[in-house]
């Protein structure tokens, strides 16, 4: 699902004007991004939790040449669905 499809679904579900739905979605996404960048987790009850995890530097291999390369230390976003959501998905 794309941002456009999400905004259309918000409009259909709430009766909001399209530009208001776009602004609301953009604001929500910015809040989530800023919160994660600050190292805090974002938890939505009944849906799931996003958090930042630290990956340490490690050795990898270039699949084309087989050459060893160093993969730098980095932060990654992970998502863990809530048990309610998992049960809903799995019937």
N, CA, C and O atoms as a CHARMM CRD file, in Angstrom:
* protein
*
  364
    1    1 UNK  N      0.85000  -1.16600   0.00000 PROA 1      0.00000
    2    1 UNK  CA     0.00000   0.00000   0.00000 PROA 1      0.00000
    3    1 UNK  C      0.90200   1.23800   0.00000 PROA 1      0.00000
    4    1 UNK  O      1.88300   1.29700   0.74100 PROA 1      0.00000
    5    2 UNK  N      0.57100   2.20100  -0.81600 PROA 2      0.00000
    6    2 UNK  CA     1.35900   3.42600  -0.94600 PROA 2      0.00000
    7    2 UNK  C      0.77300   4.54200  -0.08100 PROA 2      0.00000
    8    2 UNK  O     -0.30900   4.39600   0.48800 PROA 2      0.00000
    9    3 UNK  N      1.50300   5.66200   0.01200 PROA 3      0.00000
   10    3 UNK  CA     1.00100   6.81100   0.76900 PROA 3      0.00000
   11    3 UNK  C     -0.31600   7.32100   0.18900 PROA 3      0.00000
   12    3 UNK  O     -1.22500   7.69200   0.93200 PROA 3      0.00000
   13    4 UNK  N     -0.41400   7.33700  -1.12100 PROA 4      0.00000
   14    4 UNK  CA    -1.64300   7.80400  -1.77000 PROA 4      0.00000
   15    4 UNK  C     -2.81400   6.90200  -1.38300 PROA 4      0.00000
   16    4 UNK  O     -3.90100   7.38400  -1.06400 PROA 4      0.00000
   17    5 UNK  N     -2.58300   5.59500  -1.41500 PROA 5      0.00000
   18    5 UNK  CA    -3.64000   4.65500  -1.03600 PROA 5      0.00000
   19    5 UNK  C     -4.00300   4.81200   0.43500 PROA 5      0.00000
   20    5 UNK  O     -5.17500   4.71600   0.79800 PROA 5      0.00000
   21    6 UNK  N     -3.00600   5.05400   1.28400 PROA 6      0.00000
   22    6 UNK  CA    -3.28200   5.29100   2.69800 PROA 6      0.00000
   23    6 UNK  C     -4.12200   6.54700   2.89400 PROA 6      0.00000
   24    6 UNK  O     -5.09000   6.53300   3.65400 PROA 6      0.00000
   25    7 UNK  N     -3.75700   7.63600   2.21100 PROA 7      0.00000
   26    7 UNK  CA    -4.53200   8.87200   2.36400 PROA 7      0.00000
   27    7 UNK  C     -5.94500   8.70400   1.83700 PROA 7      0.00000
   28    7 UNK  O     -6.88900   9.24100   2.41800 PROA 7      0.00000
   29    8 UNK  N     -6.10600   7.97100   0.75000 PROA 8      0.00000
   30    8 UNK  CA    -7.45700   7.70900   0.23000 PROA 8      0.00000
   31    8 UNK  C     -8.26900   6.89000   1.23200 PROA 8      0.00000
   32    8 UNK  O     -9.46000   7.14300   1.41700 PROA 8      0.00000
   33    9 UNK  N     -7.63500   5.91100   1.88000 PROA 9      0.00000
   34    9 UNK  CA    -8.33000   5.09800   2.88400 PROA 9      0.00000
   35    9 UNK  C     -8.71000   5.95000   4.09300 PROA 9      0.00000
   36    9 UNK  O     -9.78300   5.76600   4.66800 PROA 9      0.00000
   37   10 UNK  N     -7.83300   6.88500   4.48400 PROA 10     0.00000
   38   10 UNK  CA    -8.14800   7.79200   5.59000 PROA 10     0.00000
   39   10 UNK  C     -9.34400   8.66100   5.22200 PROA 10     0.00000
   40   10 UNK  O    -10.25500   8.84700   6.02900 PROA 10     0.00000
   41   11 UNK  N     -9.33900   9.18800   4.00600 PROA 11     0.00000
   42   11 UNK  CA   -10.46700  10.01000   3.53200 PROA 11     0.00000
   43   11 UNK  C    -11.76500   9.21200   3.55500 PROA 11     0.00000
   44   11 UNK  O    -12.78900   9.69200   4.04100 PROA 11     0.00000
   45   12 UNK  N    -11.71700   7.99900   3.03000 PROA 12     0.00000
   46   12 UNK  CA   -12.91700   7.15600   2.98000 PROA 12     0.00000
   47   12 UNK  C    -13.39800   6.78100   4.37500 PROA 12     0.00000
   48   12 UNK  O    -14.60200   6.73500   4.62800 PROA 12     0.00000
   49   13 UNK  N    -12.46100   6.51300   5.28100 PROA 13     0.00000
   50   13 UNK  CA   -12.82300   6.06900   6.62000 PROA 13     0.00000
   51   13 UNK  C    -13.28400   7.17700   7.55100 PROA 13     0.00000
   52   13 UNK  O    -14.06400   6.94100   8.47300 PROA 13     0.00000
   53   14 UNK  N    -12.79300   8.39800   7.30300 PROA 14     0.00000
   54   14 UNK  CA   -13.09600   9.48400   8.23800 PROA 14     0.00000
   55   14 UNK  C    -13.90200  10.62200   7.63100 PROA 14     0.00000
   56   14 UNK  O    -14.49600  11.41800   8.35900 PROA 14     0.00000
   57   15 UNK  N    -13.92800  10.70500   6.31600 PROA 15     0.00000
   58   15 UNK  CA   -14.59800  11.83100   5.66900 PROA 15     0.00000
   59   15 UNK  C    -13.73700  13.08700   5.63100 PROA 15     0.00000
   60   15 UNK  O    -14.23000  14.16700   5.30600 PROA 15     0.00000
   61   16 UNK  N    -12.44600  12.95500   5.96300 PROA 16     0.00000
   62   16 UNK  CA   -11.53800  14.10700   5.91900 PROA 16     0.00000
   63   16 UNK  C    -11.31800  14.53600   4.47800 PROA 16     0.00000
   64   16 UNK  O    -11.45900  13.74400   3.54700 PROA 16     0.00000
   65   17 UNK  N    -10.97100  15.80500   4.31500 PROA 17     0.00000
   66   17 UNK  CA   -10.55500  16.27400   2.99800 PROA 17     0.00000
   67   17 UNK  C     -9.20100  15.65300   2.67400 PROA 17     0.00000
   68   17 UNK  O     -8.41600  15.34400   3.57000 PROA 17     0.00000
   69   18 UNK  N     -8.93700  15.47500   1.38200 PROA 18     0.00000
   70   18 UNK  CA    -7.70700  14.80100   0.96700 PROA 18     0.00000
   71   18 UNK  C     -6.45700  15.51700   1.48300 PROA 18     0.00000
   72   18 UNK  O     -5.53400  14.86900   1.97600 PROA 18     0.00000
   73   19 UNK  N     -6.41900  16.85800   1.37300 PROA 19     0.00000
   74   19 UNK  CA    -5.22900  17.58200   1.82300 PROA 19     0.00000
   75   19 UNK  C     -5.05400  17.47600   3.33800 PROA 19     0.00000
   76   19 UNK  O     -3.92400  17.48200   3.82700 PROA 19     0.00000
   77   20 UNK  N     -6.16000  17.37900   4.09200 PROA 20     0.00000
   78   20 UNK  CA    -6.06600  17.18700   5.54000 PROA 20     0.00000
   79   20 UNK  C     -5.54500  15.78500   5.86900 PROA 20     0.00000
   80   20 UNK  O     -4.75000  15.61200   6.79200 PROA 20     0.00000
   81   21 UNK  N     -5.99600  14.79900   5.11200 PROA 21     0.00000
   82   21 UNK  CA    -5.53800  13.42200   5.32800 PROA 21     0.00000
   83   21 UNK  C     -4.05300  13.29700   5.00100 PROA 21     0.00000
   84   21 UNK  O     -3.31900  12.61300   5.71500 PROA 21     0.00000
   85   22 UNK  N     -3.60900  13.94400   3.93900 PROA 22     0.00000
   86   22 UNK  CA    -2.19000  13.92800   3.56200 PROA 22     0.00000
   87   22 UNK  C     -1.36800  14.58200   4.67200 PROA 22     0.00000
   88   22 UNK  O     -0.33000  14.05400   5.07200 PROA 22     0.00000
   89   23 UNK  N     -1.83100  15.73000   5.16900 PROA 23     0.00000
   90   23 UNK  CA    -1.10900  16.43700   6.23900 PROA 23     0.00000
   91   23 UNK  C     -1.05200  15.58200   7.50700 PROA 23     0.00000
   92   23 UNK  O     -0.01600  15.52900   8.16900 PROA 23     0.00000
   93   24 UNK  N     -2.15000  14.91700   7.84900 PROA 24     0.00000
   94   24 UNK  CA    -2.18900  14.07500   9.05000 PROA 24     0.00000
   95   24 UNK  C     -1.22200  12.89900   8.91200 PROA 24     0.00000
   96   24 UNK  O     -0.48300  12.59100   9.84700 PROA 24     0.00000
   97   25 UNK  N     -1.22300  12.24400   7.75700 PROA 25     0.00000
   98   25 UNK  CA    -0.33000  11.10600   7.53200 PROA 25     0.00000
   99   25 UNK  C      1.13200  11.55100   7.56000 PROA 25     0.00000
  100   25 UNK  O      1.96500  10.90100   8.19200 PROA 25     0.00000
  101   26 UNK  N      1.44500  12.64600   6.88300 PROA 26     0.00000
  102   26 UNK  CA     2.82500  13.15500   6.86800 PROA 26     0.00000
  103   26 UNK  C      3.28000  13.51600   8.27800 PROA 26     0.00000
  104   26 UNK  O      4.41900  13.23500   8.65000 PROA 26     0.00000
  105   27 UNK  N      2.40300  14.13200   9.06400 PROA 27     0.00000
  106   27 UNK  CA     2.74000  14.49000  10.43800 PROA 27     0.00000
  107   27 UNK  C      3.00300  13.25000  11.27300 PROA 27     0.00000
  108   27 UNK  O      3.97300  13.20200  12.02900 PROA 27     0.00000
  109   28 UNK  N      2.14500  12.24900  11.14100 PROA 28     0.00000
  110   28 UNK  CA     2.31800  10.99500  11.88100 PROA 28     0.00000
  111   28 UNK  C      3.65500  10.34300  11.53000 PROA 28     0.00000
  112   28 UNK  O      4.39100   9.91700  12.42000 PROA 28     0.00000
  113   29 UNK  N      3.96800  10.26600  10.24300 PROA 29     0.00000
  114   29 UNK  CA     5.22200   9.63800   9.81800 PROA 29     0.00000
  115   29 UNK  C      6.43300  10.42100  10.31900 PROA 29     0.00000
  116   29 UNK  O      7.43300   9.81900  10.71100 PROA 29     0.00000
  117   30 UNK  N      6.36100  11.75300  10.31300 PROA 30     0.00000
  118   30 UNK  CA     7.46400  12.57700  10.82000 PROA 30     0.00000
  119   30 UNK  C      7.66700  12.35100  12.31500 PROA 30     0.00000
  120   30 UNK  O      8.80300  12.25600  12.78100 PROA 30     0.00000
  121   31 UNK  N      6.57300  12.26400  13.06600 PROA 31     0.00000
  122   31 UNK  CA     6.67300  12.01800  14.50400 PROA 31     0.00000
  123   31 UNK  C      7.34200  10.67400  14.76100 PROA 31     0.00000
  124   31 UNK  O      8.21100  10.56900  15.62600 PROA 31     0.00000
  125   32 UNK  N      6.94200   9.64600  14.01500 PROA 32     0.00000
  126   32 UNK  CA     7.53500   8.31200  14.17300 PROA 32     0.00000
  127   32 UNK  C      9.02800   8.36000  13.84300 PROA 32     0.00000
  128   32 UNK  O      9.84400   7.82800  14.59500 PROA 32     0.00000
  129   33 UNK  N      9.39100   8.99600  12.72100 PROA 33     0.00000
  130   33 UNK  CA    10.79800   9.07400  12.32600 PROA 33     0.00000
  131   33 UNK  C     11.63100   9.81300  13.35600 PROA 33     0.00000
  132   33 UNK  O     12.70900   9.35000  13.72800 PROA 33     0.00000
  133   34 UNK  N     11.14700  10.96000  13.82300 PROA 34     0.00000
  134   34 UNK  CA    11.90100  11.75500  14.79300 PROA 34     0.00000
  135   34 UNK  C     12.06700  11.00700  16.11400 PROA 34     0.00000
  136   34 UNK  O     13.12700  11.06600  16.73800 PROA 34     0.00000
  137   35 UNK  N     11.01800  10.30700  16.53700 PROA 35     0.00000
  138   35 UNK  CA    11.08300   9.54400  17.77600 PROA 35     0.00000
  139   35 UNK  C     12.12000   8.43400  17.66500 PROA 35     0.00000
  140   35 UNK  O     12.90400   8.22500  18.59100 PROA 35     0.00000
  141   36 UNK  N     12.13300   7.72100  16.54600 PROA 36     0.00000
  142   36 UNK  CA    13.11000   6.65700  16.33600 PROA 36     0.00000
  143   36 UNK  C     14.51900   7.21200  16.22700 PROA 36     0.00000
  144   36 UNK  O     15.45700   6.61600  16.75500 PROA 36     0.00000
  145   37 UNK  N     14.68500   8.34300  15.55100 PROA 37     0.00000
  146   37 UNK  CA    16.01000   8.96200  15.43300 PROA 37     0.00000
  147   37 UNK  C     16.56100   9.34400  16.80600 PROA 37     0.00000
  148   37 UNK  O     17.77300   9.31400  17.02400 PROA 37     0.00000
  149   38 UNK  N     15.66800   9.70400  17.73100 PROA 38     0.00000
  150   38 UNK  CA    16.08600  10.05700  19.09200 PROA 38     0.00000
  151   38 UNK  C     16.39100   8.83300  19.94500 PROA 38     0.00000
  152   38 UNK  O     16.78200   8.96400  21.10500 PROA 38     0.00000
  153   39 UNK  N     16.21400   7.64400  19.37400 PROA 39     0.00000
  154   39 UNK  CA    16.53100   6.41600  20.08500 PROA 39     0.00000
  155   39 UNK  C     15.39000   5.86400  20.92200 PROA 39     0.00000
  156   39 UNK  O     15.57700   4.90000  21.66400 PROA 39     0.00000
  157   40 UNK  N     14.21500   6.46000  20.81100 PROA 40     0.00000
  158   40 UNK  CA    13.05900   5.97800  21.55600 PROA 40     0.00000
  159   40 UNK  C     12.27200   4.99700  20.70100 PROA 40     0.00000
  160   40 UNK  O     12.34600   5.03100  19.47300 PROA 40     0.00000
  161   41 UNK  N     11.51400   4.12000  21.36100 PROA 41     0.00000
  162   41 UNK  CA    10.66900   3.18900  20.61700 PROA 41     0.00000
  163   41 UNK  C      9.28800   3.80400  20.41800 PROA 41     0.00000
  164   41 UNK  O      8.87200   4.68600  21.17000 PROA 41     0.00000
  165   42 UNK  N      8.58800   3.32500  19.39600 PROA 42     0.00000
  166   42 UNK  CA     7.22300   3.75700  19.10800 PROA 42     0.00000
  167   42 UNK  C      6.33600   2.53500  19.25800 PROA 42     0.00000
  168   42 UNK  O      6.49600   1.54400  18.54500 PROA 42     0.00000
  169   43 UNK  N      5.40500   2.61400  20.18700 PROA 43     0.00000
  170   43 UNK  CA     4.53400   1.47700  20.47400 PROA 43     0.00000
  171   43 UNK  C      3.08500   1.88500  20.21500 PROA 43     0.00000
  172   43 UNK  O      2.60400   2.87100  20.77100 PROA 43     0.00000
  173   44 UNK  N      2.39600   1.12400  19.37000 PROA 44     0.00000
  174   44 UNK  CA     0.98300   1.35600  19.08900 PROA 44     0.00000
  175   44 UNK  C      0.22400   0.14300  19.60700 PROA 44     0.00000
  176   44 UNK  O      0.35600  -0.95900  19.07600 PROA 44     0.00000
  177   45 UNK  N     -0.55800   0.35500  20.63100 PROA 45     0.00000
  178   45 UNK  CA    -1.28800  -0.73300  21.27200 PROA 45     0.00000
  179   45 UNK  C     -2.17400  -1.46700  20.26700 PROA 45     0.00000
  180   45 UNK  O     -2.91000  -0.84700  19.49900 PROA 45     0.00000
  181   46 UNK  N     -2.09200  -2.78000  20.28600 PROA 46     0.00000
  182   46 UNK  CA    -2.88600  -3.60000  19.38200 PROA 46     0.00000
  183   46 UNK  C     -2.31500  -3.71800  17.98100 PROA 46     0.00000
  184   46 UNK  O     -2.87500  -4.42300  17.14200 PROA 46     0.00000
  185   47 UNK  N     -1.19400  -3.03000  17.71500 PROA 47     0.00000
  186   47 UNK  CA    -0.57900  -3.09100  16.38600 PROA 47     0.00000
  187   47 UNK  C      0.84700  -3.60300  16.45700 PROA 47     0.00000
  188   47 UNK  O      1.16600  -4.63200  15.86200 PROA 47     0.00000
  189   48 UNK  N      1.71800  -2.89100  17.18300 PROA 48     0.00000
  190   48 UNK  CA     3.09200  -3.34800  17.28900 PROA 48     0.00000
  191   48 UNK  C      4.03300  -2.27200  17.77400 PROA 48     0.00000
  192   48 UNK  O      3.61100  -1.20400  18.21500 PROA 48     0.00000
  193   49 UNK  N      5.32600  -2.57300  17.68500 PROA 49     0.00000
  194   49 UNK  CA     6.36200  -1.69800  18.22300 PROA 49     0.00000
  195   49 UNK  C      7.51200  -1.58300  17.23000 PROA 49     0.00000
  196   49 UNK  O      8.00800  -2.58400  16.71200 PROA 49     0.00000
  197   50 UNK  N      7.93100  -0.33300  16.97100 PROA 50     0.00000
  198   50 UNK  CA     9.13700  -0.06900  16.19600 PROA 50     0.00000
  199   50 UNK  C     10.21900   0.32900  17.16300 PROA 50     0.00000
  200   50 UNK  O      9.96700   1.05000  18.12900 PROA 50     0.00000
  201   51 UNK  N     11.42800  -0.13800  16.90800 PROA 51     0.00000
  202   51 UNK  CA    12.55500   0.28600  17.73000 PROA 51     0.00000
  203   51 UNK  C     13.83100   0.27300  16.90900 PROA 51     0.00000
  204   51 UNK  O     13.91200  -0.37000  15.86200 PROA 51     0.00000
  205   52 UNK  N     14.82900   0.99800  17.40700 PROA 52     0.00000
  206   52 UNK  CA    16.13000   1.06700  16.76600 PROA 52     0.00000
  207   52 UNK  C     17.03900   0.05200  17.44800 PROA 52     0.00000
  208   52 UNK  O     17.10900  -0.00600  18.67600 PROA 52     0.00000
  209   53 UNK  N     17.73100  -0.74300  16.64700 PROA 53     0.00000
  210   53 UNK  CA    18.72600  -1.67500  17.17900 PROA 53     0.00000
  211   53 UNK  C     20.07500  -1.34200  16.55600 PROA 53     0.00000
  212   53 UNK  O     20.16500  -0.90800  15.40700 PROA 53     0.00000
  213   54 UNK  N     21.11200  -1.55600  17.34400 PROA 54     0.00000
  214   54 UNK  CA    22.48000  -1.27900  16.89500 PROA 54     0.00000
  215   54 UNK  C     23.08900  -2.56000  16.32700 PROA 54     0.00000
  216   54 UNK  O     23.12500  -3.58900  17.00100 PROA 54     0.00000
  217   55 UNK  N     23.56200  -2.49000  15.09900 PROA 55     0.00000
  218   55 UNK  CA    24.28200  -3.61300  14.49100 PROA 55     0.00000
  219   55 UNK  C     25.77100  -3.31000  14.58400 PROA 55     0.00000
  220   55 UNK  O     26.20600  -2.22600  14.19400 PROA 55     0.00000
  221   56 UNK  N     26.54700  -4.24100  15.09000 PROA 56     0.00000
  222   56 UNK  CA    27.98800  -4.05400  15.20400 PROA 56     0.00000
  223   56 UNK  C     28.66600  -4.24700  13.85500 PROA 56     0.00000
  224   56 UNK  O     28.10400  -4.83500  12.93100 PROA 56     0.00000
  225   57 UNK  N     29.89200  -3.73300  13.76700 PROA 57     0.00000
  226   57 UNK  CA    30.68000  -3.93300  12.55200 PROA 57     0.00000
  227   57 UNK  C     30.95100  -5.42400  12.38900 PROA 57     0.00000
  228   57 UNK  O     31.17300  -6.13500  13.36900 PROA 57     0.00000
  229   58 UNK  N     30.93200  -5.89200  11.14000 PROA 58     0.00000
  230   58 UNK  CA    31.17000  -7.31200  10.89800 PROA 58     0.00000
  231   58 UNK  C     31.78600  -7.49800   9.51300 PROA 58     0.00000
  232   58 UNK  O     31.80800  -6.58900   8.68400 PROA 58     0.00000
  233   59 UNK  N     32.28000  -8.70500   9.30300 PROA 59     0.00000
  234   59 UNK  CA    32.84900  -9.05200   8.00600 PROA 59     0.00000
  235   59 UNK  C     31.75700  -9.63300   7.11500 PROA 59     0.00000
  236   59 UNK  O     30.92400 -10.42300   7.56000 PROA 59     0.00000
  237   60 UNK  N     31.77800  -9.22500   5.85800 PROA 60     0.00000
  238   60 UNK  CA    30.85000  -9.76100   4.86900 PROA 60     0.00000
  239   60 UNK  C     31.63100 -10.17700   3.64100 PROA 60     0.00000
  240   60 UNK  O     32.86000 -10.09700   3.61300 PROA 60     0.00000
  241   61 UNK  N     30.92000 -10.61400   2.64200 PROA 61     0.00000
  242   61 UNK  CA    31.57200 -11.06800   1.41100 PROA 61     0.00000
  243   61 UNK  C     30.82200 -10.49400   0.21700 PROA 61     0.00000
  244   61 UNK  O     29.59400 -10.55100   0.15200 PROA 61     0.00000
  245   62 UNK  N     31.58100  -9.93700  -0.73200 PROA 62     0.00000
  246   62 UNK  CA    30.99000  -9.45900  -1.96900 PROA 62     0.00000
  247   62 UNK  C     30.53600 -10.68900  -2.76000 PROA 62     0.00000
  248   62 UNK  O     31.36600 -11.52900  -3.10400 PROA 62     0.00000
  249   63 UNK  N     29.23600 -10.81400  -3.05600 PROA 63     0.00000
  250   63 UNK  CA    28.75300 -12.02700  -3.71800 PROA 63     0.00000
  251   63 UNK  C     29.26900 -12.19600  -5.15000 PROA 63     0.00000
  252   63 UNK  O     29.32000 -13.31500  -5.66000 PROA 63     0.00000
  253   64 UNK  N     29.64900 -11.10000  -5.79700 PROA 64     0.00000
  254   64 UNK  CA    30.13700 -11.21300  -7.17200 PROA 64     0.00000
  255   64 UNK  C     31.58800 -11.65000  -7.23700 PROA 64     0.00000
  256   64 UNK  O     31.97000 -12.43700  -8.10400 PROA 64     0.00000
  257   65 UNK  N     32.40300 -11.13200  -6.30800 PROA 65     0.00000
  258   65 UNK  CA    33.84100 -11.42600  -6.38400 PROA 65     0.00000
  259   65 UNK  C     34.32100 -12.37100  -5.29600 PROA 65     0.00000
  260   65 UNK  O     35.40100 -12.95200  -5.40800 PROA 65     0.00000
  261   66 UNK  N     33.52500 -12.52800  -4.24400 PROA 66     0.00000
  262   66 UNK  CA    33.94200 -13.36100  -3.12500 PROA 66     0.00000
  263   66 UNK  C     34.89400 -12.65400  -2.18100 PROA 66     0.00000
  264   66 UNK  O     35.34500 -13.24300  -1.19800 PROA 66     0.00000
  265   67 UNK  N     35.20700 -11.38200  -2.47100 PROA 67     0.00000
  266   67 UNK  CA    36.14400 -10.60900  -1.66700 PROA 67     0.00000
  267   67 UNK  C     35.53100 -10.27300  -0.29900 PROA 67     0.00000
  268   67 UNK  O     34.35200  -9.93200  -0.20400 PROA 67     0.00000
  269   68 UNK  N     36.35500 -10.37800   0.76300 PROA 68     0.00000
  270   68 UNK  CA    35.90300 -10.00000   2.10000 PROA 68     0.00000
  271   68 UNK  C     35.79800  -8.48400   2.19200 PROA 68     0.00000
  272   68 UNK  O     36.67900  -7.75800   1.73100 PROA 68     0.00000
  273   69 UNK  N     34.70700  -8.01800   2.79500 PROA 69     0.00000
  274   69 UNK  CA    34.53100  -6.58200   3.00300 PROA 69     0.00000
  275   69 UNK  C     34.09500  -6.34200   4.44400 PROA 69     0.00000
  276   69 UNK  O     33.57100  -7.23800   5.10700 PROA 69     0.00000
  277   70 UNK  N     34.31800  -5.13300   4.91000 PROA 70     0.00000
  278   70 UNK  CA    33.90900  -4.76200   6.25400 PROA 70     0.00000
  279   70 UNK  C     32.57900  -4.02800   6.16200 PROA 70     0.00000
  280   70 UNK  O     32.46000  -3.02900   5.45300 PROA 70     0.00000
  281   71 UNK  N     31.58700  -4.52500   6.87700 PROA 71     0.00000
  282   71 UNK  CA    30.27500  -3.88200   6.92400 PROA 71     0.00000
  283   71 UNK  C     30.26600  -3.02800   8.18700 PROA 71     0.00000
  284   71 UNK  O     30.42600  -3.53900   9.29600 PROA 71     0.00000
  285   72 UNK  N     30.07800  -1.73100   8.00800 PROA 72     0.00000
  286   72 UNK  CA    30.21600  -0.80000   9.12300 PROA 72     0.00000
  287   72 UNK  C     29.08500  -0.92800  10.14700 PROA 72     0.00000
  288   72 UNK  O     28.01600  -1.47100   9.86800 PROA 72     0.00000
  289   73 UNK  N     29.36200  -0.41500  11.32200 PROA 73     0.00000
  290   73 UNK  CA    28.39500  -0.37100  12.40700 PROA 73     0.00000
  291   73 UNK  C     27.25500   0.55300  11.98100 PROA 73     0.00000
  292   73 UNK  O     27.49500   1.60000  11.37800 PROA 73     0.00000
  293   74 UNK  N     26.00500   0.16500  12.29600 PROA 74     0.00000
  294   74 UNK  CA    24.87600   0.97900  11.87700 PROA 74     0.00000
  295   74 UNK  C     23.66900   0.71600  12.76800 PROA 74     0.00000
  296   74 UNK  O     23.62200  -0.26000  13.51700 PROA 74     0.00000
  297   75 UNK  N     22.69500   1.61900  12.66300 PROA 75     0.00000
  298   75 UNK  CA    21.43400   1.44800  13.37100 PROA 75     0.00000
  299   75 UNK  C     20.37400   1.01200  12.36900 PROA 75     0.00000
  300   75 UNK  O     20.34500   1.49600  11.23800 PROA 75     0.00000
  301   76 UNK  N     19.50300   0.09600  12.78600 PROA 76     0.00000
  302   76 UNK  CA    18.43700  -0.38900  11.91700 PROA 76     0.00000
  303   76 UNK  C     17.11100  -0.30900  12.66800 PROA 76     0.00000
  304   76 UNK  O     17.07000  -0.41100  13.89400 PROA 76     0.00000
  305   77 UNK  N     16.03300  -0.12800  11.91800 PROA 77     0.00000
  306   77 UNK  CA    14.69400  -0.09900  12.49300 PROA 77     0.00000
  307   77 UNK  C     14.11300  -1.50600  12.43100 PROA 77     0.00000
  308   77 UNK  O     14.16800  -2.16700  11.39400 PROA 77     0.00000
  309   78 UNK  N     13.55400  -1.95800  13.56000 PROA 78     0.00000
  310   78 UNK  CA    12.88200  -3.25000  13.59200 PROA 78     0.00000
  311   78 UNK  C     11.43300  -3.03800  13.99600 PROA 78     0.00000
  312   78 UNK  O     11.11200  -2.08100  14.70000 PROA 78     0.00000
  313   79 UNK  N     10.56700  -3.92500  13.55300 PROA 79     0.00000
  314   79 UNK  CA     9.14900  -3.88100  13.91300 PROA 79     0.00000
  315   79 UNK  C      8.75400  -5.22300  14.48300 PROA 79     0.00000
  316   79 UNK  O      9.06600  -6.26900  13.91400 PROA 79     0.00000
  317   80 UNK  N      8.06300  -5.18900  15.61200 PROA 80     0.00000
  318   80 UNK  CA     7.55700  -6.41100  16.22300 PROA 80     0.00000
  319   80 UNK  C      6.05000  -6.25400  16.38300 PROA 80     0.00000
  320   80 UNK  O      5.60100  -5.38200  17.12800 PROA 80     0.00000
  321   81 UNK  N      5.25700  -7.08200  15.69700 PROA 81     0.00000
  322   81 UNK  CA     3.80100  -6.96900  15.82500 PROA 81     0.00000
  323   81 UNK  C      3.33300  -7.39700  17.21200 PROA 81     0.00000
  324   81 UNK  O      3.94900  -8.24500  17.85700 PROA 81     0.00000
  325   82 UNK  N      2.23400  -6.79400  17.65900 PROA 82     0.00000
  326   82 UNK  CA     1.68100  -7.14900  18.96600 PROA 82     0.00000
  327   82 UNK  C      1.03900  -8.53200  18.88900 PROA 82     0.00000
  328   82 UNK  O      0.68600  -8.98300  17.79900 PROA 82     0.00000
  329   83 UNK  N      0.88400  -9.20800  20.02100 PROA 83     0.00000
  330   83 UNK  CA     0.21100 -10.51000  20.01600 PROA 83     0.00000
  331   83 UNK  C     -1.21300 -10.42800  19.44600 PROA 83     0.00000
  332   83 UNK  O     -1.66900 -11.35200  18.77200 PROA 83     0.00000
  333   84 UNK  N     -1.90500  -9.33000  19.71800 PROA 84     0.00000
  334   84 UNK  CA    -3.26600  -9.13900  19.18400 PROA 84     0.00000
  335   84 UNK  C     -3.23200  -9.14700  17.66200 PROA 84     0.00000
  336   84 UNK  O     -4.03600  -9.81800  17.01700 PROA 84     0.00000
  337   85 UNK  N     -2.29000  -8.39200  17.09400 PROA 85     0.00000
  338   85 UNK  CA    -2.16400  -8.31000  15.64000 PROA 85     0.00000
  339   85 UNK  C     -1.74400  -9.66000  15.04600 PROA 85     0.00000
  340   85 UNK  O     -2.27300 -10.07800  14.01600 PROA 85     0.00000
  341   86 UNK  N     -0.79100 -10.33700  15.69900 PROA 86     0.00000
  342   86 UNK  CA    -0.35600 -11.66300  15.23600 PROA 86     0.00000
  343   86 UNK  C     -1.52300 -12.64300  15.18200 PROA 86     0.00000
  344   86 UNK  O     -1.68700 -13.38100  14.21000 PROA 86     0.00000
  345   87 UNK  N     -2.33400 -12.63700  16.24400 PROA 87     0.00000
  346   87 UNK  CA    -3.48700 -13.53200  16.27700 PROA 87     0.00000
  347   87 UNK  C     -4.49500 -13.19300  15.19700 PROA 87     0.00000
  348   87 UNK  O     -5.09800 -14.08600  14.60200 PROA 87     0.00000
  349   88 UNK  N     -4.68100 -11.90100  14.94300 PROA 88     0.00000
  350   88 UNK  CA    -5.59400 -11.47400  13.90200 PROA 88     0.00000
  351   88 UNK  C     -5.10300 -11.92700  12.52300 PROA 88     0.00000
  352   88 UNK  O     -5.90300 -12.34800  11.68700 PROA 88     0.00000
  353   89 UNK  N     -3.79200 -11.84000  12.28400 PROA 89     0.00000
  354   89 UNK  CA    -3.23200 -12.27400  11.00800 PROA 89     0.00000
  355   89 UNK  C     -3.33000 -13.78500  10.80200 PROA 89     0.00000
  356   89 UNK  O     -3.56900 -14.26400   9.69300 PROA 89     0.00000
  357   90 UNK  N     -3.14000 -14.51400  11.88500 PROA 90     0.00000
  358   90 UNK  CA    -3.09300 -15.96900  11.79300 PROA 90     0.00000
  359   90 UNK  C     -4.43100 -16.65000  12.07100 PROA 90     0.00000
  360   90 UNK  O     -4.50600 -17.87600  12.16100 PROA 90     0.00000
  361   91 UNK  N     -5.46900 -15.85500  12.20600 PROA 91     0.00000
  362   91 UNK  CA    -6.82500 -16.38000  12.34700 PROA 91     0.00000
  363   91 UNK  C     -7.07500 -17.09100  13.63700 PROA 91     0.00000
  364   91 UNK  O     -8.18200 -17.57700  13.86900 PROA 91     0.00000
